[in-house]
């Protein structure tokens, strides 16, 4: 199983008797699964079915699904006026006219054609035929659409996997450079430590020898980045494991990026060596690039 991206798009069209339809589904990244459906409400039970299918097929993402249906005007097709919509429009027009008069503004008179052209005022009456066959056809067609959509998110996921694998290799190369820098700084660190120790000894009169020893030991511990480098190695291995496992691993990957960043920050703060600091800053840059990719993983 491979990882999937939360970014995807698919569309399709179909027909049945006098009806024609078009689907469009797209998604972007999100913390959870957010479904936004636009489906004609006269298709009984269809929206509930679509939500159930999306819940089964997807784990995360802001998903928008739109279904548009048109029908050929049969002979004798009738239209009706939506009284509620018309009253709402007339009320709004009256308020606008009153406000215009108060401001001394003349408005053009609206015609009946203007009113009927407003969306929702004039409605095409639905045929009294049973919508069940159309709903069944739409359900079957949606299976193909969803499969194509999931396939695209999978293709995007495989592309993400290649990018992340390359970035993890870069991180491991930088970790190895950091190990080499630690070895290179040992001589300089030893010299600096001896100088610091001499200064302490020169001013040790009246101080507790045990306390001095503790402080010196603390300085040595603060400069040691062995644990940070070990944890970075473990995080790199954990990231490869997540890529190998696949599935909905985006949240765990995001948490792992926080751990990567924490170790890189600590390495830079303890560095005391220009080459090692440079490596740490490069690590932080790569981690930021990885985080951008990880935000799209399902």
KOLPADREN-575926 format. One record per residue (C-alpha): residue number from 1; chain; x, y, z. Coordinates in Angstrom, 1 decimal, padded with zeros to 4 digits. Layout:
# residues N
NUM|A|X|Y|Z
...
This chain:
# residues 298
1|A|000.0|000.0|000.0
2|A|001.3|003.4|-000.9
3|A|000.5|006.8|000.5
4|A|-002.2|009.0|-001.0
5|A|-002.3|012.7|-001.6
6|A|-005.2|014.8|-000.3
7|A|-005.2|016.7|-003.6
8|A|-007.2|015.3|-006.4
9|A|-009.8|015.9|-009.2
10|A|-012.1|013.9|-011.4
11|A|-015.1|014.5|-013.6
12|A|-017.5|012.6|-015.8
13|A|-020.8|012.8|-017.7
14|A|-023.7|010.4|-018.3
15|A|-027.2|010.2|-019.7
16|A|-030.4|008.2|-019.1
17|A|-033.5|008.7|-021.2
18|A|-034.2|012.5|-021.2
19|A|-031.7|013.2|-018.4
20|A|-028.1|014.2|-018.7
21|A|-025.7|014.7|-015.8
22|A|-022.2|015.8|-015.1
23|A|-020.0|015.1|-012.0
24|A|-017.1|017.1|-010.6
25|A|-015.2|016.2|-007.5
26|A|-012.0|017.8|-006.2
27|A|-010.2|017.9|-002.9
28|A|-007.4|019.8|-001.1
29|A|-005.6|019.2|002.2
30|A|-007.5|019.4|005.6
31|A|-007.0|018.2|009.1
32|A|-009.9|015.8|008.8
33|A|-012.5|014.7|006.2
34|A|-014.7|017.6|005.3
35|A|-017.4|016.7|002.7
36|A|-019.3|019.4|000.8
37|A|-021.9|018.0|-001.6
38|A|-024.2|019.8|-004.0
39|A|-026.8|017.3|-005.1
40|A|-030.4|017.9|-006.3
41|A|-032.7|017.3|-003.4
42|A|-035.4|015.6|-005.4
43|A|-033.2|012.6|-005.9
44|A|-034.3|010.8|-002.8
45|A|-031.5|009.0|-000.8
46|A|-028.7|009.9|-003.3
47|A|-026.8|012.4|-001.1
48|A|-026.8|010.0|001.8
49|A|-025.5|007.2|-000.4
50|A|-022.7|009.4|-001.8
51|A|-021.6|010.5|001.7
52|A|-021.4|006.9|002.7
53|A|-019.2|006.0|-000.3
54|A|-016.9|008.9|000.3
55|A|-016.6|008.1|004.0
56|A|-015.5|004.6|003.0
57|A|-013.1|005.6|000.3
58|A|-011.4|008.6|001.9
59|A|-009.8|009.4|005.3
60|A|-008.8|013.1|005.1
61|A|-009.3|016.1|002.8
62|A|-011.6|018.9|002.1
63|A|-013.8|017.3|-000.6
64|A|-016.2|019.1|-002.9
65|A|-018.7|017.1|-005.0
66|A|-021.1|018.7|-007.5
67|A|-023.8|016.9|-009.5
68|A|-025.6|018.9|-012.3
69|A|-028.6|017.4|-014.0
70|A|-030.5|018.6|-017.0
71|A|-033.4|017.2|-018.9
72|A|-034.6|017.6|-022.4
73|A|-037.8|019.6|-022.5
74|A|-040.5|017.2|-023.3
75|A|-043.5|018.3|-025.3
76|A|-045.9|020.2|-023.1
77|A|-043.2|020.8|-020.5
78|A|-044.6|023.3|-017.9
79|A|-043.0|025.9|-015.8
80|A|-044.2|027.4|-012.5
81|A|-043.4|030.4|-010.4
82|A|-041.8|029.8|-007.0
83|A|-044.0|032.1|-004.9
84|A|-041.6|032.2|-001.9
85|A|-038.6|033.2|-004.1
86|A|-040.7|035.8|-006.0
87|A|-042.0|037.4|-002.8
88|A|-038.4|037.6|-001.4
89|A|-037.2|039.3|-004.6
90|A|-040.1|041.8|-004.6
91|A|-039.5|042.6|-001.0
92|A|-035.8|043.2|-001.7
93|A|-036.6|045.4|-004.7
94|A|-039.1|047.5|-002.7
95|A|-036.4|048.1|000.0
96|A|-033.9|049.1|-002.7
97|A|-036.4|051.4|-004.4
98|A|-037.2|053.2|-001.1
99|A|-033.5|053.6|-000.3
100|A|-032.9|055.0|-003.8
101|A|-035.6|057.5|-003.5
102|A|-034.3|058.7|-000.2
103|A|-030.9|059.2|-001.8
104|A|-032.4|061.0|-004.8
105|A|-031.5|058.2|-007.2
106|A|-033.8|057.2|-010.0
107|A|-034.0|053.4|-010.8
108|A|-035.1|051.8|-014.1
109|A|-038.3|049.9|-013.9
110|A|-038.0|046.1|-013.9
111|A|-039.9|044.1|-016.4
112|A|-041.6|040.7|-015.8
113|A|-038.8|039.1|-017.9
114|A|-036.3|040.6|-015.5
115|A|-038.0|039.0|-012.5
116|A|-038.4|035.6|-014.2
117|A|-034.7|035.6|-015.1
118|A|-033.7|035.7|-011.5
119|A|-032.5|032.3|-010.4
120|A|-035.1|030.4|-008.4
121|A|-038.1|032.4|-009.4
122|A|-039.1|030.4|-012.5
123|A|-038.9|026.6|-012.1
124|A|-039.2|023.8|-014.5
125|A|-041.8|021.3|-013.2
126|A|-040.4|017.9|-012.6
127|A|-042.1|015.1|-014.5
128|A|-044.1|012.8|-012.3
129|A|-042.0|009.8|-013.5
130|A|-040.3|007.7|-010.8
131|A|-036.8|009.0|-010.1
132|A|-035.6|005.7|-008.8
133|A|-034.0|004.5|-012.2
134|A|-032.1|007.7|-012.4
135|A|-030.9|007.5|-008.8
136|A|-029.7|003.9|-009.5
137|A|-027.9|004.9|-012.6
138|A|-026.2|007.8|-010.8
139|A|-025.1|005.5|-007.9
140|A|-023.5|003.1|-010.4
141|A|-021.8|006.0|-012.3
142|A|-020.5|007.4|-009.1
143|A|-018.6|004.2|-008.4
144|A|-016.5|004.8|-011.5
145|A|-016.0|008.4|-010.7
146|A|-014.9|007.7|-007.1
147|A|-012.4|005.0|-008.3
148|A|-010.8|007.5|-010.8
149|A|-010.7|010.1|-008.0
150|A|-009.0|007.7|-005.6
151|A|-006.6|006.6|-008.3
152|A|-005.5|010.2|-009.0
153|A|-004.9|010.8|-005.3
154|A|-002.9|007.6|-005.3
155|A|-000.8|008.8|-008.3
156|A|-000.2|012.1|-006.5
157|A|000.8|010.1|-003.4
158|A|003.4|008.1|-005.3
159|A|004.9|011.3|-006.6
160|A|005.0|012.7|-003.0
161|A|006.7|009.5|-001.9
162|A|009.5|009.9|-004.4
163|A|010.1|013.5|-003.3
164|A|010.0|012.6|000.4
165|A|012.4|009.6|-000.1
166|A|014.9|011.9|-001.8
167|A|014.6|014.5|001.0
168|A|015.0|011.8|003.7
169|A|018.2|010.7|001.9
170|A|019.4|014.3|002.0
171|A|018.6|014.4|005.7
172|A|020.6|011.3|006.3
173|A|023.6|012.7|004.3
174|A|023.5|015.8|006.4
175|A|023.3|013.7|009.6
176|A|026.5|011.9|008.5
177|A|028.1|015.3|007.8
178|A|027.2|016.3|011.3
179|A|028.8|013.2|012.7
180|A|032.0|014.1|010.8
181|A|031.8|017.7|012.1
182|A|031.6|016.5|015.7
183|A|034.7|014.5|015.2
184|A|036.5|017.5|013.6
185|A|035.5|019.9|016.4
186|A|036.8|017.6|019.2
187|A|040.3|019.1|019.1
188|A|039.1|022.6|019.1
189|A|036.5|021.8|021.8
190|A|039.1|020.2|024.0
191|A|041.4|023.3|023.7
192|A|038.5|025.6|024.6
193|A|037.4|023.4|027.4
194|A|040.9|023.4|028.9
195|A|041.1|027.2|028.6
196|A|037.7|027.5|030.4
197|A|038.9|025.1|033.1
198|A|042.1|027.1|033.6
199|A|040.0|030.3|034.1
200|A|037.8|028.5|036.6
201|A|040.8|027.1|038.6
202|A|042.4|030.5|038.7
203|A|039.3|031.8|040.4
204|A|038.3|028.8|042.4
205|A|039.4|030.2|045.8
206|A|036.5|029.9|048.2
207|A|034.4|027.8|045.9
208|A|033.2|024.3|046.5
209|A|035.3|021.9|044.5
210|A|032.4|019.6|044.0
211|A|030.2|022.4|042.7
212|A|032.9|023.4|040.3
213|A|033.1|019.8|039.0
214|A|029.4|019.7|038.6
215|A|029.3|022.8|036.6
216|A|032.1|021.6|034.3
217|A|030.3|018.3|033.8
218|A|027.2|020.3|032.9
219|A|029.1|022.3|030.3
220|A|030.3|019.1|028.7
221|A|026.8|017.6|028.6
222|A|025.3|020.7|027.1
223|A|027.9|020.6|024.3
224|A|027.3|016.9|023.5
225|A|024.9|016.3|020.5
226|A|025.3|012.5|020.3
227|A|021.7|012.0|021.5
228|A|020.3|014.5|018.9
229|A|022.1|012.7|016.1
230|A|020.9|009.3|017.3
231|A|017.3|010.6|017.5
232|A|017.6|012.1|014.0
233|A|018.7|008.7|012.7
234|A|015.8|007.1|014.4
235|A|013.3|009.7|012.9
236|A|014.7|009.0|009.4
237|A|014.1|005.3|009.9
238|A|010.6|006.0|011.2
239|A|009.8|008.1|008.2
240|A|010.9|005.4|005.8
241|A|008.7|002.9|007.7
242|A|005.7|005.2|007.3
243|A|006.3|005.5|003.6
244|A|006.6|001.7|003.4
245|A|003.4|001.1|005.4
246|A|001.4|003.6|003.3
247|A|-002.3|004.4|003.9
248|A|-003.5|007.3|006.0
249|A|-000.2|008.2|007.7
250|A|-000.4|012.0|007.2
251|A|-001.0|012.9|010.9
252|A|001.8|010.7|012.1
253|A|004.1|012.1|009.5
254|A|003.2|015.7|010.6
255|A|004.1|014.8|014.2
256|A|007.4|013.3|013.0
257|A|008.2|016.6|011.3
258|A|007.9|018.4|014.6
259|A|010.4|015.9|016.1
260|A|012.8|016.5|013.2
261|A|012.6|020.2|013.7
262|A|013.2|019.9|017.5
263|A|016.4|017.9|017.0
264|A|017.7|020.3|014.3
265|A|017.1|023.3|016.6
266|A|018.9|021.7|019.5
267|A|021.8|020.7|017.3
268|A|022.2|024.3|016.1
269|A|022.0|025.7|019.7
270|A|024.7|023.2|020.9
271|A|026.9|023.5|017.9
272|A|029.7|025.9|018.9
273|A|031.3|025.1|015.5
274|A|030.7|026.9|012.2
275|A|030.6|023.9|010.0
276|A|028.3|022.0|012.3
277|A|026.0|025.1|012.5
278|A|025.9|025.2|008.7
279|A|024.8|021.6|008.6
280|A|022.1|022.2|011.2
281|A|020.7|025.2|009.2
282|A|020.7|023.1|006.0
283|A|018.8|020.4|008.0
284|A|016.2|023.0|009.0
285|A|015.7|024.0|005.3
286|A|015.2|020.4|004.2
287|A|012.7|019.8|007.1
288|A|010.7|022.8|006.0
289|A|010.6|021.4|002.4
290|A|009.5|018.0|003.8
291|A|006.8|019.6|005.9
292|A|005.3|021.2|002.8
293|A|005.0|017.8|001.2
294|A|003.7|016.1|004.3
295|A|000.8|018.5|004.6
296|A|-000.7|016.9|001.5
297|A|-000.5|013.3|002.7
298|A|-003.8|011.7|003.6
